[in-house]
Amino acid sequence: MSTAEKKKPEKKKKPKIDLKQLKDEKQISEEKLKLIEASIKGLEVTEEELKSTLPVETVIIKKEDISKDQRAVLELEFDEALPKWVKAPWMYIKPQKSDQVESWLESWSAIVLDYSRIFVIHIININDLRTALPFNNKKIGKRLTIEQVREIIDHLVQQNIARWLDEDVKTRARIYWKSNDEWADKLLDFMIETGRVVEIHSLYDITQLEEKWSNLPSDDLIIVCEMLVERKVARWLNKEKTIIQFEADKVF
């Protein structure tokens, strides 16, 4: 048998998706529908077409970005979480002995995590951090230096609880007060509890839901969604991985 006569390998069949049914039964915009259809047909999608499904780039959230009433509640919670030693001037001086340094770093690291968690901050600018209590304690006239704050963040980085976003200058850091795996659990729970698990979502949609994971950095949000895909409780609907559908029948 000649080479020409040999049976050609069968092309991998593309998944069949009933677009009309998808549109009728799910909450889905025309823009998302077009991207799904283009992906199924193997067509290229332009940047402009993809833009509406991309996650919103996270900006550094500050306490001032939330309402006055909400800030008051969160500040009270944060104040109650602060240890009594924040009133001690000596805690603003880095110890000399190695065993004391470790304890000093651990103590301040715990406050950074509480601060980030309570005010729902995923990315910290150390210059902003130094203006906030207790890092700047006006009552006792003490303030951590930039180098001290960098050492504290470095300590969190060594524990895989933080990472520098600008390693060369070390001014911005991603703080992992919850792991991406935990955020994946929270995101899935929210979708189930609110009934959104039967809808189709773009990454942009997810950033608009006003939950604690809504303002995750874009790269982390993609990782979180990918984790759910790997668990087989969700699947990407376009090759660019900006539109996701939860597998409702597998989560109930």
C-alpha positions as CSV (number, residue, x, y, z in Angstrom):
1,M,0.0,0.0,0.0
2,S,1.4,3.4,-1.0
3,T,1.8,6.2,1.4
4,A,-0.9,8.1,-0.4
5,E,-3.3,5.1,0.1
6,K,-2.6,5.0,3.9
7,K,-5.5,6.0,6.0
8,K,-5.1,9.6,7.1
9,P,-5.3,10.2,10.8
10,E,-8.7,11.4,11.9
11,K,-8.9,15.0,12.9
12,K,-9.8,15.5,16.5
13,K,-13.4,16.4,16.7
14,K,-14.2,19.8,18.2
15,P,-16.7,19.7,21.1
16,K,-20.3,20.3,20.0
17,I,-21.9,23.2,21.7
18,D,-25.5,24.3,20.9
19,L,-25.0,28.0,20.7
20,K,-28.7,28.8,20.5
21,Q,-29.4,26.7,23.6
22,L,-26.5,28.3,25.3
23,K,-27.9,31.7,24.6
24,D,-31.4,30.8,25.6
25,E,-30.6,28.9,28.8
26,K,-27.7,30.8,30.2
27,Q,-27.1,34.4,31.1
28,I,-24.6,35.4,28.4
29,S,-23.9,38.6,26.5
30,E,-23.6,38.9,22.7
31,E,-19.9,39.7,23.1
32,K,-19.2,36.5,25.0
33,L,-21.3,34.5,22.5
34,K,-19.3,35.8,19.6
35,L,-16.0,34.9,21.3
36,I,-17.2,31.4,22.1
37,E,-18.4,30.8,18.5
38,A,-15.1,32.1,17.1
39,S,-13.1,29.9,19.5
40,I,-15.1,26.8,18.4
41,K,-14.5,27.6,14.7
42,G,-10.8,28.2,15.4
43,L,-11.0,31.8,14.4
44,E,-8.6,34.5,15.6
45,V,-10.0,37.0,18.1
46,T,-8.9,40.7,18.0
47,E,-7.7,42.5,21.1
48,E,-10.7,44.8,20.9
49,E,-13.1,41.9,20.8
50,L,-11.3,40.2,23.8
51,K,-11.2,43.4,25.8
52,S,-14.7,43.1,27.2
53,T,-13.9,39.8,28.8
54,L,-10.6,40.6,30.3
55,P,-10.2,41.1,34.1
56,V,-9.9,44.6,35.4
57,E,-6.3,45.3,36.3
58,T,-6.0,45.6,40.1
59,V,-4.9,49.0,41.5
60,I,-3.5,49.3,44.9
61,I,-6.5,49.5,47.3
62,K,-6.2,52.0,50.1
63,K,-8.3,52.4,53.2
64,E,-9.4,55.7,51.8
65,D,-11.0,53.9,48.8
66,I,-13.9,52.6,50.9
67,S,-16.8,54.5,52.3
68,K,-16.5,56.4,55.6
69,D,-18.9,54.1,57.5
70,Q,-17.3,50.9,56.2
71,R,-13.8,52.3,57.0
72,A,-14.9,53.1,60.6
73,V,-16.1,49.5,61.1
74,L,-12.9,48.0,59.7
75,E,-10.7,50.4,61.6
76,L,-12.4,49.3,64.8
77,E,-11.9,45.6,63.9
78,F,-8.2,46.3,63.1
79,D,-7.7,48.3,66.3
80,E,-9.1,45.4,68.4
81,A,-6.7,43.0,66.6
82,L,-3.6,45.1,67.4
83,P,-1.4,43.8,70.2
84,K,-0.7,45.9,73.2
85,W,3.0,46.2,72.3
86,V,2.2,48.7,69.5
87,K,2.3,51.3,72.3
88,A,5.8,50.3,73.3
89,P,8.5,52.6,71.6
90,W,11.1,49.8,71.7
91,M,9.1,47.7,69.2
92,Y,10.0,50.4,66.6
93,I,13.7,49.6,67.0
94,K,15.1,46.5,65.3
95,P,16.8,44.3,67.9
96,Q,20.4,43.3,67.6
97,K,20.3,39.7,68.7
98,S,19.3,37.2,66.0
99,D,16.7,35.3,68.1
100,Q,15.1,38.6,69.0
101,V,15.1,39.7,65.4
102,E,13.1,36.7,64.3
103,S,10.5,37.4,67.0
104,W,10.4,41.1,66.0
105,L,9.8,40.1,62.3
106,E,7.1,37.6,63.2
107,S,5.3,40.2,65.3
108,W,5.2,42.8,62.7
109,S,4.5,40.3,59.9
110,A,1.3,39.3,61.7
111,I,0.2,42.9,61.8
112,V,0.8,43.3,58.0
113,L,-1.3,40.2,57.4
114,D,-4.1,41.5,59.7
115,Y,-4.0,44.9,58.0
116,S,-4.2,43.4,54.5
117,R,-6.9,40.9,55.5
118,I,-9.2,43.3,57.4
119,F,-9.0,46.1,54.8
120,V,-9.1,43.5,51.9
121,I,-5.8,44.7,50.4
122,H,-4.0,42.3,48.0
123,I,-1.2,44.6,46.9
124,I,0.6,46.9,49.3
125,N,2.8,49.9,48.6
126,I,5.2,50.2,51.5
127,N,5.2,54.0,51.3
128,D,1.5,54.0,51.9
129,L,1.8,51.3,54.6
130,R,4.2,53.6,56.5
131,T,1.6,56.3,56.8
132,A,-0.9,54.0,58.6
133,L,-1.2,53.1,62.2
134,P,0.6,51.3,63.8
135,F,3.4,51.4,61.3
136,N,3.3,55.2,61.9
137,N,2.4,55.6,65.5
138,K,1.8,59.4,66.1
139,K,0.7,58.9,69.7
140,I,4.2,57.8,70.7
141,G,6.1,59.6,67.9
142,K,7.5,56.4,66.4
143,R,7.5,55.1,62.8
144,L,9.0,52.2,61.0
145,T,11.7,53.0,58.4
146,I,11.4,52.0,54.8
147,E,14.2,49.5,55.3
148,Q,12.4,48.0,58.3
149,V,9.2,47.6,56.4
150,R,11.1,45.9,53.5
151,E,12.6,43.5,56.0
152,I,9.2,42.6,57.3
153,I,7.8,42.0,53.8
154,D,11.0,40.0,53.0
155,H,10.2,37.8,56.0
156,L,6.7,37.2,54.5
157,V,8.3,36.4,51.1
158,Q,10.5,33.8,52.7
159,Q,7.5,32.1,54.1
160,N,5.7,32.2,50.7
161,I,3.0,34.5,52.1
162,A,4.1,37.5,49.9
163,R,6.0,38.3,46.8
164,W,7.6,41.5,45.5
165,L,6.1,42.9,42.3
166,D,9.1,45.0,41.7
167,E,12.1,43.0,43.1
168,D,14.6,45.7,42.0
169,V,13.2,48.5,44.1
170,K,10.9,46.6,46.5
171,T,8.0,49.1,46.9
172,R,5.0,47.0,45.9
173,A,4.2,43.5,47.2
174,R,1.4,41.0,46.8
175,I,0.3,39.8,50.2
176,Y,-1.3,36.3,50.4
177,W,-3.4,36.5,53.5
178,K,-5.4,33.8,51.8
179,S,-3.9,31.3,49.4
180,N,-5.2,31.0,45.8
181,D,-6.5,27.6,46.6
182,E,-8.6,29.1,49.4
183,W,-9.9,31.8,47.0
184,A,-10.9,29.1,44.5
185,D,-13.0,27.5,47.2
186,K,-14.6,30.9,48.1
187,L,-15.3,31.7,44.4
188,L,-17.0,28.3,43.8
189,D,-19.0,28.6,47.1
190,F,-20.2,32.0,46.1
191,M,-21.3,30.9,42.6
192,I,-23.2,28.0,44.2
193,E,-24.8,30.0,47.0
194,T,-26.0,32.8,44.7
195,G,-27.2,30.5,41.8
196,R,-24.6,32.0,39.4
197,V,-23.1,28.5,39.0
198,V,-25.4,28.0,36.0
199,E,-24.3,31.2,34.3
200,I,-21.4,31.9,32.0
201,H,-18.8,34.4,33.3
202,S,-16.0,36.3,31.7
203,L,-13.0,37.2,33.9
204,Y,-14.3,40.8,33.7
205,D,-17.7,39.7,35.1
206,I,-15.9,38.1,38.1
207,T,-14.1,41.3,38.9
208,Q,-17.4,43.2,39.1
209,L,-19.0,41.0,41.7
210,E,-17.7,43.1,44.7
211,E,-16.4,40.1,46.7
212,K,-13.1,39.9,48.4
213,W,-11.6,38.0,45.5
214,S,-13.0,40.4,42.9
215,N,-10.0,42.7,43.1
216,L,-7.4,39.9,43.0
217,P,-4.5,40.7,40.7
218,S,-5.3,39.5,37.2
219,D,-2.7,36.8,37.1
220,D,-3.9,35.4,40.4
221,L,-7.6,35.5,39.3
222,I,-6.6,33.4,36.2
223,I,-4.7,31.0,38.5
224,V,-7.8,30.7,40.7
225,C,-10.1,29.9,37.8
226,E,-7.5,27.5,36.4
227,M,-7.6,25.6,39.7
228,L,-11.4,25.2,39.3
229,V,-10.9,23.9,35.8
230,E,-8.3,21.4,37.0
231,R,-10.8,20.2,39.7
232,K,-13.2,19.6,36.8
233,V,-15.9,21.9,38.3
234,A,-15.5,24.5,35.6
235,R,-14.2,24.7,32.0
236,W,-12.9,27.5,29.7
237,L,-15.2,28.3,26.8
238,N,-12.7,30.1,24.7
239,K,-9.0,29.3,23.9
240,E,-7.9,32.7,25.3
241,K,-9.2,31.6,28.7
242,T,-11.3,34.6,29.5
243,I,-14.7,33.0,29.6
244,I,-15.5,30.3,32.1
245,Q,-18.5,28.0,32.6
246,F,-19.1,26.1,35.9
247,E,-20.0,22.5,35.6
248,A,-23.2,22.8,37.6
249,D,-24.0,19.1,37.5
250,K,-20.6,18.3,39.2
251,V,-20.9,20.7,42.1
252,F,-24.3,19.8,43.5
